[in-house]
Amino acid sequence: MLARSEPDGRLTEIVGILHKWGVHTLGQLAALNKEDLRERLGSEAVRLWERANGTATRPLKFVQPPESFIESFEFDHEVETAEPLLFILRRFLEQLALRLSSIYLVARELTLTITFSNKGTYERVFKIPQPTNEVDLLFRMLQTHLDNFKSEYPIVAVALKAEPSRPASQQFGLFETTLRNPQQLYETLARLSALVGNDRVGTPVLEETHRPDAFRMENFDWRLNDECPMTNNEKKHRIALRRFRPPARTSVFVSAGRYLQSDKTRGEILDQAGPFLLSGNWWDEKAWARAEWDMEVDGEIVRAHEADGVWKLDGIYD
């Protein structure tokens, strides 16, 4: 039977005309004269006639499914040490590097997934500064992280996924430069992260607040940023505040004069500027308020603040 399910409006119209002619089956449509059908209903009707006669040709469109670069392995016995895990990961990297190189791609990111005996999983993403297929370099990256990795449960399975990309090619200007070995820098950062924690290594970014010294750590960016260069006059007249993190606990007391005492510096306050009243986040539980002073103490210019009756020394001006 000829159906009216064609999405094209013109074809639906043609099928309606054929039904009015008494053509309701494919055999009746195939019995019609092809050229007469073309003359009366056009090329769309001819395509229907060819499909009814089995003479229509439709070229196949070649679609290559996206290739995933994942290697996984389930251990026969539970693993409690790093040596078997590193052995398997080395094999994974060799296989992934071979597959990527065969189609002229490199790895720009690795995702390590570890499954434990309690069905829990651990996942860590390794971003590679300069995409590469060097097995030794990628293996050192994983080994550095696993040297300080600890888990409460034995390991039963491991998987490694590589995100492919084309090899990076960049032409620098005459006076531009880049890191001599960005991979070595990343390896150093990985060691630091393993020692002090991921949230303590990166690029400090100022938060959108007026609270002094408020920043967060983001993934390290090894590229230089000269979007806001300072002029020579700004460099000449600008002084830096060498902050103490955390601020040093301080006492300010008055006798014949005003005195400041802390572990960092102590002496009579010869001059001062302030107070500079600051506050923020009054609308939620993170509300804060403080009063800041710039003081000259024993030949040094310091920054101190008072909040809730407690004095602290923020830093010393260089």
C-alpha positions as CSV (number, residue, x, y, z in Angstrom):
1,M,0.0,0.0,0.0
2,L,1.1,3.5,-0.7
3,A,1.3,5.3,2.6
4,R,0.9,9.0,3.4
5,S,3.8,9.0,6.0
6,E,6.3,10.9,3.8
7,P,7.6,14.0,5.7
8,D,7.9,16.1,2.5
9,G,4.6,18.0,1.7
10,R,5.1,17.5,-2.1
11,L,5.4,13.7,-1.8
12,T,2.3,13.6,0.3
13,E,0.5,15.6,-2.4
14,I,1.7,13.1,-5.0
15,V,0.5,10.1,-3.1
16,G,-2.9,11.8,-2.7
17,I,-3.1,12.3,-6.5
18,L,-2.1,8.7,-7.1
19,H,-4.9,7.5,-4.8
20,K,-7.4,9.6,-6.7
21,W,-6.2,7.8,-9.9
22,G,-6.9,4.5,-8.3
23,V,-3.2,3.7,-7.6
24,H,-3.1,2.1,-4.1
25,T,-0.3,-0.5,-4.3
26,L,3.3,-0.6,-5.3
27,G,2.5,-3.0,-8.2
28,Q,-0.1,-0.5,-9.6
29,L,2.5,2.3,-9.3
30,A,5.2,0.2,-11.1
31,A,2.8,-0.6,-13.9
32,L,2.6,3.1,-14.9
33,N,4.7,4.6,-17.7
34,K,7.7,6.3,-16.2
35,E,7.9,9.2,-18.8
36,D,4.2,9.9,-18.6
37,L,4.5,10.0,-14.8
38,R,7.4,12.4,-15.1
39,E,5.4,14.7,-17.4
40,R,2.4,14.9,-15.1
41,L,3.8,14.8,-11.6
42,G,7.5,15.7,-11.9
43,S,10.8,14.1,-10.8
44,E,9.5,13.4,-7.2
45,A,6.9,10.9,-8.7
46,V,9.7,9.3,-10.8
47,R,11.7,8.6,-7.6
48,L,8.7,6.9,-6.1
49,W,8.3,4.9,-9.3
50,E,12.0,3.8,-9.2
51,R,11.7,2.7,-5.6
52,A,8.6,0.7,-6.5
53,N,10.5,-1.0,-9.3
54,G,13.6,-1.6,-7.3
55,T,15.8,0.5,-9.6
56,A,16.5,3.4,-7.2
57,T,20.0,3.9,-6.1
58,R,21.0,5.6,-2.9
59,P,24.7,6.1,-2.2
60,L,25.7,5.1,1.3
61,K,27.3,7.8,3.4
62,F,30.4,6.5,5.2
63,V,30.3,7.5,8.9
64,Q,33.2,6.5,11.0
65,P,32.2,6.1,14.7
66,P,34.3,8.1,17.1
67,E,37.2,6.1,18.5
68,S,37.6,5.9,22.2
69,F,41.1,5.5,23.7
70,I,40.4,3.5,26.9
71,E,42.3,0.7,28.4
72,S,40.9,-1.2,31.5
73,F,41.9,-4.3,33.5
74,E,40.3,-6.3,36.3
75,F,42.7,-8.0,38.7
76,D,42.3,-11.6,39.5
77,H,43.2,-10.9,43.1
78,E,42.9,-7.7,45.1
79,V,45.9,-5.4,44.9
80,E,47.2,-3.6,48.0
81,T,50.6,-2.2,46.7
82,A,51.5,0.2,43.9
83,E,53.8,-2.1,41.9
84,P,51.2,-4.2,40.1
85,L,49.2,-1.1,39.4
86,L,52.1,0.7,37.9
87,F,53.0,-2.3,35.8
88,I,49.5,-2.3,34.3
89,L,49.5,1.4,33.8
90,R,52.8,1.2,31.9
91,R,51.3,-1.3,29.5
92,F,48.2,0.9,29.1
93,L,50.4,3.9,28.2
94,E,52.3,1.9,25.6
95,Q,49.2,0.7,23.9
96,L,47.5,4.1,24.0
97,A,50.6,5.8,22.6
98,L,50.8,3.3,19.8
99,R,47.2,3.7,18.8
100,L,47.4,7.5,18.9
101,S,50.6,7.6,16.9
102,S,49.1,5.4,14.2
103,I,46.5,8.1,13.4
104,Y,48.9,11.1,14.0
105,L,47.3,12.2,17.3
106,V,48.8,12.9,20.8
107,A,47.3,12.7,24.3
108,R,46.3,16.0,25.8
109,E,44.6,14.6,29.0
110,L,44.6,11.4,30.9
111,T,41.9,10.1,33.2
112,L,42.8,7.5,35.8
113,T,39.9,5.5,37.3
114,I,40.5,3.0,40.2
115,T,37.9,0.7,41.5
116,F,38.0,-0.7,45.0
117,S,36.7,-3.8,46.6
118,N,33.8,-1.9,48.3
119,K,32.6,-0.9,44.8
120,G,33.8,2.6,45.3
121,T,35.8,4.4,42.6
122,Y,38.6,7.1,42.5
123,E,39.1,9.3,39.5
124,R,41.9,11.7,38.7
125,V,42.3,13.8,35.6
126,F,45.9,14.7,34.5
127,K,46.1,17.7,32.2
128,I,49.2,17.6,30.0
129,P,50.7,21.1,29.4
130,Q,52.0,20.1,26.0
131,P,50.2,17.1,24.4
132,T,52.6,14.2,23.9
133,N,52.8,10.5,23.4
134,E,56.1,10.0,25.3
135,V,55.4,7.0,27.5
136,D,58.2,7.7,30.0
137,L,57.0,11.2,30.6
138,L,53.4,10.2,31.0
139,F,54.3,7.3,33.2
140,R,56.3,9.6,35.6
141,M,53.2,11.8,35.8
142,L,51.1,8.8,37.0
143,Q,53.9,7.4,39.2
144,T,54.4,10.7,41.0
145,H,50.8,10.9,41.9
146,L,50.5,7.2,43.0
147,D,53.6,7.4,45.2
148,N,51.5,9.4,47.7
149,F,48.2,7.8,47.0
150,K,46.5,5.9,49.9
151,S,43.2,4.0,50.1
152,E,41.3,2.2,52.8
153,Y,40.3,-0.7,50.5
154,P,42.2,-3.0,48.1
155,I,42.1,-2.3,44.3
156,V,40.2,-4.7,42.1
157,A,40.2,-2.8,38.7
158,V,41.9,0.1,36.9
159,A,41.2,2.0,33.8
160,L,43.0,4.7,31.8
161,K,41.5,7.0,29.3
162,A,43.3,9.3,26.9
163,E,41.8,12.4,25.3
164,P,43.3,12.8,21.9
165,S,44.3,16.0,20.1
166,R,46.4,17.1,17.2
167,P,50.1,17.9,17.8
168,A,50.5,21.5,18.9
169,S,52.3,23.8,16.5
170,Q,52.9,27.4,17.3
171,Q,55.2,30.0,15.8
172,F,56.5,32.6,18.2
173,G,57.5,36.1,17.4
174,L,61.0,37.4,17.4
175,F,61.0,38.4,21.0
176,E,58.5,35.8,22.3
177,T,59.6,32.7,24.2
178,T,58.1,29.7,26.0
179,L,59.1,27.2,28.7
180,R,62.1,25.1,27.7
181,N,60.4,22.0,29.1
182,P,56.8,22.5,30.1
183,Q,56.5,18.7,30.9
184,Q,59.2,19.0,33.5
185,L,57.3,21.9,35.1
186,Y,54.1,19.9,35.2
187,E,56.0,17.0,36.9
188,T,57.3,19.4,39.5
189,L,53.8,20.7,40.1
190,A,52.5,17.2,40.4
191,R,55.1,16.5,43.1
192,L,54.2,19.6,45.0
193,S,50.5,18.8,44.8
194,A,51.2,15.3,46.2
195,L,53.1,16.9,49.1
196,V,50.9,19.9,50.1
197,G,47.5,19.1,48.4
198,N,45.9,20.0,45.1
199,D,44.1,23.1,46.6
200,R,47.5,24.7,47.6
201,V,49.2,24.6,44.2
202,G,48.2,26.7,41.2
203,T,47.7,30.3,40.1
204,P,46.2,32.6,42.7
205,V,43.1,34.4,41.3
206,L,41.5,37.3,43.1
207,E,37.9,36.8,44.2
208,E,35.2,39.2,43.5
209,T,35.2,40.9,46.9
210,H,36.8,43.8,48.7
211,R,38.0,41.6,51.5
212,P,41.8,42.0,51.6
213,D,43.9,39.1,50.4
214,A,40.9,37.1,49.2
215,F,41.9,34.7,46.5
216,R,41.4,31.2,45.3
217,M,43.8,28.7,43.6
218,E,43.1,27.7,40.0
219,N,45.0,25.3,37.7
220,F,48.4,26.6,37.1
221,D,48.9,28.6,33.9
222,W,52.5,28.6,32.7
223,R,52.0,31.3,30.1
224,L,52.9,34.8,30.8
225,N,50.1,37.4,31.0
226,D,50.9,40.9,29.9
227,E,47.3,42.1,29.4
228,C,47.8,44.9,32.0
229,P,51.5,46.0,31.8
230,M,52.6,48.8,34.2
231,T,54.2,51.9,32.9
232,N,57.7,52.8,34.0
233,N,56.3,55.5,36.4
234,E,54.0,52.9,38.0
235,K,56.9,50.5,38.5
236,K,59.0,53.3,39.9
237,H,56.5,54.6,42.5
238,R,54.7,51.4,43.4
239,I,55.7,49.6,46.6
240,A,54.8,46.0,47.5
241,L,53.2,44.7,50.7
242,R,55.0,41.5,51.8
243,R,52.0,39.8,53.4
244,F,52.2,37.3,56.3
245,R,50.0,34.2,55.7
246,P,48.4,33.8,58.1
247,P,48.6,37.3,59.6
248,A,50.8,37.6,62.7
249,R,49.0,38.0,66.0
250,T,49.8,41.5,67.3
251,S,49.3,43.7,70.4
252,V,48.9,47.4,70.4
253,F,49.1,49.2,73.7
254,V,49.4,52.7,75.0
255,S,51.6,54.0,77.8
256,A,53.6,57.2,77.2
257,G,53.1,56.6,73.5
258,R,51.6,53.9,71.2
259,Y,53.5,50.7,70.8
260,L,53.1,47.6,68.5
261,Q,54.5,44.2,69.5
262,S,54.4,41.0,67.4
263,D,56.7,38.1,66.4
264,K,57.6,40.0,63.2
265,T,58.4,43.4,64.4
266,R,58.0,45.6,67.5
267,G,58.6,49.2,68.5
268,E,57.0,52.6,69.0
269,I,54.4,53.7,66.5
270,L,56.0,56.9,65.1
271,D,53.3,57.7,62.6
272,Q,50.1,56.2,61.3
273,A,47.4,56.6,58.6
274,G,43.9,55.3,59.2
275,P,41.7,53.8,60.2
276,F,40.4,52.5,56.8
277,L,37.1,50.9,57.5
278,L,36.3,47.8,55.4
279,S,33.4,45.4,55.4
280,G,31.5,43.0,53.1
281,N,29.2,40.0,52.8
282,W,26.8,41.6,55.2
283,W,23.9,39.7,53.6
284,D,25.0,36.2,54.6
285,E,26.9,34.2,57.2
286,K,30.3,35.2,55.7
287,A,30.0,38.8,56.9
288,W,33.2,40.5,57.8
289,A,34.4,43.9,59.0
290,R,37.8,45.3,59.9
291,A,39.7,48.5,60.4
292,E,43.1,48.9,58.8
293,W,46.1,51.1,59.6
294,D,49.4,51.8,57.9
295,M,52.0,52.4,60.6
296,E,55.6,53.4,60.9
297,V,57.3,51.2,63.5
298,D,61.0,51.2,64.2
299,G,61.9,52.5,60.7
300,E,59.5,50.1,58.9
301,I,56.1,50.7,57.3
302,V,53.6,48.0,58.3
303,R,50.0,47.2,57.6
304,A,47.9,46.1,60.6
305,H,44.2,45.6,61.2
306,E,41.8,45.2,64.0
307,A,38.6,43.0,63.9
308,D,36.4,42.0,66.9
309,G,38.9,43.5,69.3
310,V,41.9,41.4,68.0
311,W,44.9,43.0,66.3
312,K,46.9,41.3,63.6
313,L,49.9,42.3,61.5
314,D,49.1,41.8,57.8
315,G,52.5,42.5,56.4
316,I,55.5,44.8,55.9
317,Y,56.0,47.2,53.0
318,D,59.2,46.6,51.0
